[in-house]
Amino acid sequence: MEQWSSGILEECTLPDVIGYRLRVVCYLSCFFLVLLSPMLNVALIGTGFIGSVHAANVARHPETNLAAIHDVELSRLSQIAVQTGAKIAQDVEQIFAAKDIDVVFIASSTNTHIDYLRQAAQRGKAVYCEKPIGLNYQHAKEVVEFVGKSGVPATIGFNRRFDPNHAALREEVNNGSVGKIEIIQMSSRGPKPPPLEYVVVSGGQMLDQAIHFFDLLRWISK
């Protein structure tokens, strides 16, 4: 899956909010410039925690228009619509069928990612998809190949490569400053466990969160 680029930051602590926003804006600028469009119409699927972050970032970016949003949770959807001015898509098919949508952000539950990735590629829309790609490795591999052959710009949200500390560590490893790598030990903390209804559709902590570790291990030690 090396042909897929990395995603933007999706988590931050309060002291790092300013740096976080700057890095988000910089990454979005680079991603959108690749698409070579003066004003991009973006649709967002999923308005939970990370979806709300994407909605705010896209809405404030001078070269993007948050044209449509969709979520199965209507109260949350309505709140984001009021905050950003985006139109509500009652059905996700409206997003994929709309000819004026250039980019689709997939921030819905993990069990929907593969289907939405495939639909976006079939309709020729650039796509940003939250990690992980899916709940089944073979299915994920197949959709990566499908999207790759479609030629649409695509990226997965492996945000931690953009953390300055992780980037600095990778640089130290690559220039030989830390010597030969024998073991890399990682740990992560969160303010609270995710709700059970989220765990059911996300694949659980090992799949949904530990995937960051696998990505960082490959990236740092590459």
Buried (B, 14 or more C-beta within 10 A) or exposed (E): EEEBBBBBBBBBEEEBEEEBBEBBBEBBBEBBEEEEBEEBBBBBBBBBEBBBBBBBBBBBBEBBBBBBBBBEEEEBBBBBBEBBEBBBBEEBEBBBEBEEBBBBBBBBBBBBBBBBBBBBBEBEBBBBBBBBBBBEEEBBEBBBEBBBEBEBBBBBBBBBBBBEEBBEBBEEBEEEEEEEEEEEEEEEEEEEEBEEEBBEBBBBEEBBBBBBBEBBEEBBEE
